[in-house]
């Protein structure tokens, strides 16, 4: 039985089992001294003080209850004296430790080797990286290969090959950051250029997850950042249907947001997919009952998807009569926000260690 367990038992029982009152207090003292030797920081020392002298559950407080107060009348003076002596000694040792006044002698160089060293802080995994790893852990077992691509893209890969009409608003400089002095070079506005690059380089069947930073000419606010992280997955092969897309995404959202999550597909439009859909999931915060975050609708829009437009397959050099494909994309930052309950996207990029430390 540890000395900590003994403090919870009546002293009469312990004495019957062969301990003397002096043994019991010596055991407490030895335990305390061992724990004090292990403290390295003022926080540790404070925690040690609470553990031993805390008013409700301190070890010495417990001993006071079950040993001193419960002791037989003739034993009380001995136990009381031991108890008081130990309490005084513990308080003095804690006080010394708090003031850093360790009484060990210094060495010739004047260093005190018994002083605690500087506290080393461990890094934390960024919430976007955490979300990314979780997503990849879901897609890798489904046979998807993970890829990245260049952040500086050509107009062709970012827009033209993806079937954007030249008057599409995204093409406008209002939304796209073009690079000065370069022949229509730009910071990619999405990760989809990688679809073209991969389709050009490899032949179907293809299953890929592509992720990375993308850039938009946006004014930063709680939900917009001029740089954010996108992830998309796509598959190309013979006989791929919308049913495959739907099954894959339903599996994905259940794994990422929880087994009771349901997905709802709404018709939508994207230049590079036809037909296109937006996917809402049952709100992970209220399980679909309606709350502030889902604006009482019970659903939250999380991603866009569709069957890869035949023009896109053709632009990448594939025969759209033989092959079909599906694609889906979303903002990883938004996924991380939904998953970890973060309400301001800009917190992700301010490098505030108090925020980041939560994700250790
Ligand atoms: Zn809700």
Boltz pocket constraint, residues with backbone or C-beta under 6 A from the ligand:
constraints:
  - pocket:
      binder: B
      contacts: [[A, 283], [A, 284], [A, 285], [A, 286], [A, 287], [A, 288], [A, 289], [A, 290], [A, 291], [A, 292], [A, 293], [A, 294], [A, 295], [A, 296], [A, 298], [A, 299]]
      max_distance: 6.0
